[in-house]
Amino acid sequence: MQISRYKWWLVAMLWLVCFFNYADRQAIFSVFPLLQKEMGLSDVQLGIVGSSFMWVYAAAGPFAGWVGDRFSRKTVVLGGLIAWSLVTIATALSTEYWHLVTFRGLEGLGEAFYFPASMALISAFHTTETRSRAMSFHQSSVYAGTIAGGTFAGLLGQYYGWRSGFYVFGIAGTVLGLVLWKFIREPEEKAVAENKVPVRAIFAHPMVAVLIATFIGANFVALIFLTWLPSYLVRNFKMSLSMAGFSATAYLQLASVCGVLLGGWMADRLTAKISAGRGGTTGGRARTQAMGLLGGVPFLFLSGWTLDVTVLVLAMIGFGLCKGIYDANIWATLYDYVPPERRATAVGVMNSLGWLGGGLAPVAIAYASQHFGMAACLSATSAIYLGFGLLLLTATGRYSTFTLK
């Protein structure tokens, strides 16, 4: 198969892998009420179950990036898929609280290896002309997987018990990993970092630190909604478990699919325009991300302020669209500022710091909601988007002419 065709088939195959990456991690949030009832857990304990995945995922990030720059990225991606799918099956065997925490942590370890290796693999086949579109299409699987994980885990949990969804997703992911082993391949020439490009080169451009800080803030907001919105809808709007699992994911994530495709197209066009105008290729993707964050501010505020389900749905759609515009370029923007030989390592470091900060969200909001209420906490996330949107926009303007020596 020609490279021009295969590079898009590669994105499609990785789309399927990423689908299970997010379906498996999202499934548990829709069955929180069942876990709480069966094991007698508090909100804070549930928050720790959610955060245990994120803490291990974050801690493993730098090592996962190092592995992705030195070993077969195909093996890292598919080996990780099979490993975390088996852990998903094992999660269904949990009978005590510490079992849940342990298996969620192990799932975080398995999934940590996916993004550094997969993004480096995509970037090896897609140059700057198509990179945002390729990565934005891939990013749409994040939302599809989140919808599937939240909806079907809630639906299956309501009728067959909370364990059923973990069996379904785990078995399906394992089979997919074995099938794709025949079809995914490495590029003919794979850059190996070894000691030629030091790790500190990742941070040579000042925009990298800004992008990481912004990613932490955006992740913090996203994880609040992914973790607590299903329970919020059950408690405050009296929805059933399956309807809450659907409503908490479908509207927001479907809008994010539209946003991510729009964001990829916008970023590639803006980058091409900047390149033609002044001979550079950086700035267009970061500006697109800033537009997404700033556009999401009113919708985030409205999500916790409203008492009407229809208005809440509209707020989730608006937030999802703007979130998708930001998400489309998370990795493509980073690759504008780091050397190719350190791309997997750069993703690993950024993913680690982003999820380490974001991983505080489920527990922090559980505590804060005891004093201010969950609705107020949801509205307060608008301030985070506003602050980091302005930071990203300002930094992009300031460092648009910065060049690495």
Wavefront OBJ file of the C-alpha trace (Angstrom):
o trace
v 0.000 0.000 0.000
v 1.278 3.467 -0.887
v 2.433 5.694 1.982
v -0.101 8.384 1.000
v -2.932 5.892 1.576
v -1.443 3.949 4.454
v -0.873 7.048 6.588
v -4.644 7.548 6.776
v -5.319 3.829 7.335
v -2.874 4.048 10.224
v -4.901 6.876 11.783
v -8.084 4.809 11.355
v -6.541 1.766 13.074
v -5.187 3.855 15.932
v -8.645 5.436 16.188
v -9.990 2.026 17.200
v -7.251 1.509 19.779
v -7.839 4.932 21.306
v -11.587 4.209 21.393
v -10.961 1.423 23.900
v -8.364 3.520 25.713
v -11.135 5.925 26.699
v -14.093 3.527 26.895
v -12.254 1.441 29.486
v -11.276 4.408 31.643
v -14.709 6.094 31.469
v -16.855 3.037 32.220
v -16.350 3.125 35.975
v -17.752 6.631 36.458
v -21.224 5.651 35.239
v -21.462 2.866 37.828
v -20.326 4.988 40.801
v -23.832 4.845 42.354
v -23.793 1.027 42.165
v -20.297 0.825 43.644
v -21.281 3.235 46.398
v -24.281 1.111 47.284
v -22.521 -2.264 47.118
v -19.326 -1.292 48.954
v -20.613 1.573 51.130
v -18.174 4.130 49.712
v -18.128 7.871 50.362
v -17.763 10.499 47.628
v -14.147 11.029 48.623
v -13.443 7.287 48.340
v -15.063 7.288 44.901
v -12.905 10.271 43.993
v -9.814 8.297 44.984
v -10.945 5.403 42.766
v -11.112 7.868 39.868
v -7.832 9.553 40.723
v -5.853 6.328 41.256
v -5.931 5.767 37.513
v -4.754 9.299 36.830
v -1.970 9.301 39.414
v -0.379 6.110 38.082
v -1.008 7.225 34.484
v 0.819 10.485 35.229
v 3.702 8.840 37.094
v 4.331 6.419 34.233
v 4.241 9.116 31.530
v 7.958 10.033 31.274
v 9.012 6.373 31.227
v 6.335 5.598 28.621
v 7.676 8.408 26.434
v 11.239 7.135 26.805
v 10.096 3.672 25.738
v 8.210 5.109 22.748
v 11.356 6.809 21.429
v 13.532 3.699 21.722
v 11.423 0.655 20.923
v 8.949 -0.425 18.275
v 6.000 1.929 18.572
v 3.711 -0.725 17.112
v 4.674 -3.108 19.921
v 4.251 -0.421 22.564
v 0.791 0.578 21.280
v -0.666 -2.908 20.814
v 1.078 -4.428 23.816
v -0.403 -1.649 25.921
v -3.889 -2.251 24.469
v -3.812 -5.949 25.360
v -2.393 -5.259 28.819
v -4.952 -2.651 29.851
v -7.804 -4.716 28.354
v -6.843 -7.653 30.565
v -6.773 -5.309 33.570
v -10.257 -4.096 32.592
v -11.475 -7.693 32.789
v -9.743 -8.084 36.149
v -11.531 -4.970 37.458
v -14.812 -6.856 37.182
v -13.470 -9.337 39.742
v -13.165 -6.647 42.446
v -15.032 -7.370 45.657
v -13.428 -4.803 47.976
v -12.486 -1.138 47.824
v -8.737 -1.749 47.635
v -9.270 -4.052 44.666
v -10.852 -1.181 42.737
v -8.055 1.226 43.598
v -5.389 -1.323 42.658
v -6.883 -2.311 39.299
v -7.609 1.291 38.345
v -3.963 2.091 39.057
v -2.791 -0.836 36.920
v -5.067 0.288 34.096
v -3.463 3.723 34.272
v -0.058 2.064 33.944
v -1.108 0.144 30.837
v -2.790 3.086 29.123
v 0.136 5.460 29.799
v 2.138 3.886 26.981
v -0.451 4.570 24.278
v -0.344 8.291 23.526
v 3.445 8.875 23.432
v 3.997 6.014 20.980
v 0.872 6.551 18.865
v 1.347 10.301 18.408
v 4.993 9.791 17.442
v 3.884 7.090 14.990
v 1.314 9.387 13.377
v 3.788 12.262 13.156
v 6.293 9.969 11.404
v 3.807 9.528 8.536
v 2.121 12.972 8.577
v 4.080 16.160 7.939
v 3.066 19.610 9.149
v 0.669 19.990 6.173
v -1.682 17.228 7.410
v -0.642 16.698 11.026
v -3.451 18.668 12.689
v -6.126 16.991 10.571
v -4.687 13.533 11.201
v -4.412 14.062 14.940
v -7.815 15.754 15.153
v -9.465 12.786 13.431
v -7.656 10.483 15.841
v -8.767 12.680 18.754
v -12.415 12.130 17.797
v -12.024 8.568 19.072
v -11.493 9.997 22.563
v -15.065 11.296 22.539
v -16.555 8.231 20.870
v -14.866 6.000 23.437
v -15.995 8.206 26.295
v -19.597 8.085 25.081
v -19.487 4.311 24.631
v -17.811 3.723 27.986
v -20.191 5.976 29.883
v -23.382 4.948 28.115
v -22.967 1.187 27.808
v -21.412 0.739 31.240
v -24.407 2.547 32.734
v -26.900 0.601 30.596
v -25.322 -2.793 31.242
v -24.858 -1.938 34.901
v -28.509 -1.058 35.310
v -29.689 -4.423 33.969
v -26.817 -6.878 34.490
v -24.713 -5.421 37.308
v -21.738 -3.075 37.267
v -19.226 -5.807 36.326
v -20.781 -6.637 32.939
v -19.447 -3.592 31.088
v -15.873 -4.328 32.137
v -16.090 -7.856 30.753
v -17.438 -6.595 27.415
v -14.874 -3.828 26.889
v -11.952 -5.888 28.157
v -12.589 -8.885 25.907
v -13.249 -6.711 22.837
v -10.027 -4.719 23.370
v -7.934 -7.863 23.710
v -9.284 -9.274 20.440
v -8.678 -5.964 18.636
v -5.041 -5.888 19.765
v -4.388 -9.358 18.387
v -6.047 -8.552 15.041
v -4.247 -5.233 14.470
v -0.832 -6.784 15.079
v -0.905 -7.946 11.460
v -1.751 -4.568 9.930
v 0.046 -1.761 11.810
v 3.637 -1.159 10.719
v 6.524 1.142 11.534
v 7.833 3.830 9.130
v 10.790 2.758 7.020
v 13.079 5.108 8.934
v 12.438 5.518 12.666
v 14.288 8.259 14.531
v 15.977 6.869 17.636
v 16.905 9.478 20.199
v 19.539 7.604 22.209
v 21.905 10.332 23.465
v 21.978 12.533 20.359
v 19.212 14.856 21.507
v 19.138 15.453 25.284
v 15.837 15.345 27.166
v 16.249 18.995 28.157
v 15.815 19.894 24.471
v 12.087 19.325 24.993
v 11.943 22.536 27.028
v 14.244 24.642 24.830
v 11.305 26.659 23.482
v 9.408 28.676 26.132
v 6.053 27.771 24.582
v 6.451 24.167 25.761
v 6.079 25.192 29.422
v 3.016 27.282 28.526
v 1.432 24.396 26.635
v 2.004 22.028 29.545
v 0.539 24.485 32.073
v -2.502 24.983 29.830
v -2.907 21.229 29.420
v -2.958 20.830 33.206
v -5.739 23.405 33.504
v -7.790 21.970 30.642
v -7.401 18.446 32.013
v -8.494 19.571 35.473
v -11.749 20.896 34.030
v -12.356 17.878 31.781
v -11.832 15.381 34.591
v -14.293 17.183 36.852
v -17.018 16.662 34.260
v -16.007 13.125 33.304
v -15.889 12.014 36.932
v -18.805 13.768 38.567
v -21.342 14.755 35.912
v -23.077 11.317 35.842
v -23.570 11.367 39.635
v -24.576 15.058 39.502
v -27.350 14.237 37.026
v -28.601 11.329 39.143
v -28.684 13.420 42.325
v -29.794 16.835 41.055
v -31.936 15.952 38.039
v -33.215 12.523 39.202
v -32.078 10.713 36.066
v -31.773 6.941 35.854
v -28.310 5.403 35.835
v -28.378 4.670 32.092
v -29.810 8.082 31.172
v -27.268 9.876 33.355
v -24.427 7.879 31.796
v -25.679 8.821 28.333
v -26.448 12.472 29.068
v -23.170 13.086 30.886
v -21.148 11.926 27.878
v -23.113 11.957 24.616
v -23.987 15.657 24.214
v -20.605 16.930 25.318
v -18.572 14.330 23.437
v -20.541 14.419 20.164
v -20.113 18.179 20.103
v -16.415 17.635 20.783
v -16.187 15.417 17.695
v -17.443 18.345 15.601
v -15.118 20.708 17.457
v -12.041 18.538 17.023
v -12.554 18.167 13.270
v -13.167 21.903 12.976
v -10.119 22.646 15.137
v -7.832 20.474 13.016
v -8.992 22.165 9.809
v -8.707 25.641 11.339
v -5.209 24.992 12.665
v -3.816 23.613 9.404
v -5.257 26.565 7.462
v -4.050 29.165 9.959
v -0.604 27.542 10.106
v -0.366 27.572 6.300
v -1.432 31.236 6.248
v 1.202 32.206 8.832
v 3.838 30.193 6.978
v 3.048 31.923 3.699
v 2.975 35.343 5.337
v 6.210 35.335 7.303
v 8.016 32.092 6.619
v 7.289 30.374 9.951
v 5.061 27.450 10.818
v 4.364 28.033 14.517
v 1.606 29.979 16.205
v -1.444 28.924 14.192
v -2.209 25.810 16.204
v -1.679 27.491 19.582
v -3.941 30.392 18.597
v -6.625 27.909 17.571
v -6.384 26.268 20.991
v -6.708 29.627 22.758
v -9.887 30.366 20.784
v -11.342 27.066 21.952
v -10.628 27.764 25.629
v -11.974 31.307 25.599
v -15.070 30.255 23.670
v -15.877 27.627 26.315
v -15.985 30.064 29.253
v -19.707 31.049 29.147
v -20.827 27.468 28.576
v -18.889 26.182 31.581
v -20.411 28.842 33.806
v -23.900 28.011 32.553
v -23.474 24.267 33.165
v -23.537 24.644 36.940
v -25.726 27.729 37.112
v -28.816 26.376 35.332
v -31.601 24.305 36.896
v -33.141 23.426 33.520
v -32.159 20.193 31.771
v -32.542 21.705 28.287
v -30.261 24.614 29.121
v -27.757 22.211 30.668
v -27.714 20.136 27.476
v -27.119 23.259 25.378
v -24.309 24.295 27.719
v -22.709 20.858 27.388
v -22.927 21.063 23.601
v -21.275 24.499 23.571
v -18.570 23.411 25.991
v -17.951 20.233 24.006
v -17.561 22.116 20.728
v -15.015 24.528 22.212
v -13.207 21.746 24.074
v -12.826 19.874 20.791
v -11.224 22.902 19.107
v -8.641 22.988 21.896
v -8.127 19.211 22.014
v -7.579 18.908 18.246
v -4.127 20.431 18.522
v -2.797 19.290 21.916
v -0.021 17.169 20.406
v 0.283 18.834 16.997
v 1.006 22.170 18.703
v 3.578 20.554 20.976
v 5.348 19.099 17.935
v 5.774 22.622 16.544
v 8.217 23.307 19.386
v 10.141 20.069 20.066
v 12.675 18.127 17.943
v 11.361 15.018 16.113
v 13.748 12.689 17.946
v 12.103 13.519 21.285
v 8.440 13.548 20.287
v 7.351 10.443 22.208
v 9.310 11.611 25.256
v 7.743 15.069 24.985
v 4.237 13.591 24.900
v 5.098 11.370 27.853
v 6.309 14.315 29.931
v 3.377 16.532 28.983
v 0.868 13.741 29.552
v 2.435 13.003 32.929
v 2.308 16.573 34.197
v -1.113 17.197 32.686
v -2.698 14.181 34.311
v -0.841 14.660 37.561
v -2.439 18.081 37.901
v -5.739 16.966 36.432
v -5.768 13.910 38.666
v -6.341 16.153 41.665
v -9.712 17.217 40.268
v -11.998 14.318 41.363
v -10.882 14.458 45.006
v -10.622 18.267 45.117
v -14.166 18.699 43.829
v -15.481 16.034 46.207
v -14.126 18.104 49.104
v -15.148 21.472 47.666
v -18.688 20.346 46.895
v -19.221 19.523 50.575
v -18.896 23.257 51.299
v -20.118 24.969 48.130
v -22.217 22.373 46.311
v -21.446 20.543 43.068
v -23.310 23.086 40.929
v -21.127 25.971 42.116
v -17.990 23.906 41.534
v -19.020 23.192 37.949
v -19.605 26.876 37.252
v -16.271 27.822 38.833
v -14.408 25.836 36.176
v -15.126 28.696 33.747
v -12.473 30.779 35.541
v -9.857 28.104 34.797
v -10.635 28.152 31.067
v -10.550 31.950 31.044
v -7.177 32.188 32.774
v -5.396 29.600 30.663
v -6.991 30.805 27.428
v -5.586 34.291 28.025
v -2.201 32.853 29.024
v -1.940 30.799 25.840
v -3.027 33.683 23.603
v -0.574 36.109 25.231
v 2.352 33.692 25.135
v 1.733 32.820 21.489
v 1.950 36.475 20.533
v 5.047 37.021 22.623
v 7.000 33.985 21.423
v 5.767 33.822 17.818
v 9.172 34.954 16.531
v 11.260 32.908 18.994
v 13.599 30.491 17.222
v 15.673 27.673 18.675
v 19.428 28.062 18.448
l 1 2 3 4 5 6 7 8 9 10 11 12 13 14 15 16 17 18 19 20 21 22 23 24 25 26 27 28 29 30 31 32 33 34 35 36 37 38 39 40 41 42 43 44 45 46 47 48 49 50 51 52 53 54 55 56 57 58 59 60 61 62 63 64 65 66 67 68 69 70 71 72 73 74 75 76 77 78 79 80 81 82 83 84 85 86 87 88 89 90 91 92 93 94 95 96 97 98 99 100 101 102 103 104 105 106 107 108 109 110 111 112 113 114 115 116 117 118 119 120 121 122 123 124 125 126 127 128 129 130 131 132 133 134 135 136 137 138 139 140 141 142 143 144 145 146 147 148 149 150 151 152 153 154 155 156 157 158 159 160 161 162 163 164 165 166 167 168 169 170 171 172 173 174 175 176 177 178 179 180 181 182 183 184 185 186 187 188 189 190 191 192 193 194 195 196 197 198 199 200 201 202 203 204 205 206 207 208 209 210 211 212 213 214 215 216 217 218 219 220 221 222 223 224 225 226 227 228 229 230 231 232 233 234 235 236 237 238 239 240 241 242 243 244 245 246 247 248 249 250 251 252 253 254 255 256 257 258 259 260 261 262 263 264 265 266 267 268 269 270 271 272 273 274 275 276 277 278 279 280 281 282 283 284 285 286 287 288 289 290 291 292 293 294 295 296 297 298 299 300 301 302 303 304 305 306 307 308 309 310 311 312 313 314 315 316 317 318 319 320 321 322 323 324 325 326 327 328 329 330 331 332 333 334 335 336 337 338 339 340 341 342 343 344 345 346 347 348 349 350 351 352 353 354 355 356 357 358 359 360 361 362 363 364 365 366 367 368 369 370 371 372 373 374 375 376 377 378 379 380 381 382 383 384 385 386 387 388 389 390 391 392 393 394 395 396 397 398 399 400 401 402 403 404 405
